[in-house]
Amino acid sequence: MRRRPSRFSECKTLRVGLYPGSFDPVTFGHVDIVRRAGRLVDKLVIAVGTHHDKHPLFTTEERVKLTALVLKPVAKEIGLKLEVATYGNLTVAAAKAAGATIVIRGLRDAGDFDYEMQMAGMNQALAPEIETVFLASSPNSRHIAASLVRQIAAMGGDVSSFVPKVVVAALKKKFAV
């Protein structure tokens, strides 16, 4: 599906969004949010977080590679410019560095909403020129959480309905004994 020209297509400035997360691993929920964010921005920067207190299953390099493998074809299909980058500082600092004026956040449930509202408020105080936009997960991906995918995969369960094939293979390799 090709993107239709927007009423903003005459503008010379791209609408740039930042979609931050751990992407450990990238899931069909992330794919859903990227598809829908493509209706709001011309360019989306996927910001893979490298927070020092977190202990991801996949290395930063693995997460960047898997995220690019999964999301770049989606972006190409919908006519969205997409970049995958890493960041280890404040989300608003990463947004500024990327030239983004919008931070995209996906919401699965009320728990996500409460946490994300706090973060959005703090980000607004730090950088009022950057807006946070919440996208509610689609019903078919609302139940998908990367942490649950990791747990299921670690116990030998089938995660193929939650993540793309390339991620299934990476998880199998990661948990191979």
Summary of the structure (lengths in Angstrom):
residues: 177
radius of gyration: 16.1
end to end distance: 41.2
largest distance: 55.5
contacts: 534
relative contact order: 0.19
helix: 42%
strand: 18%
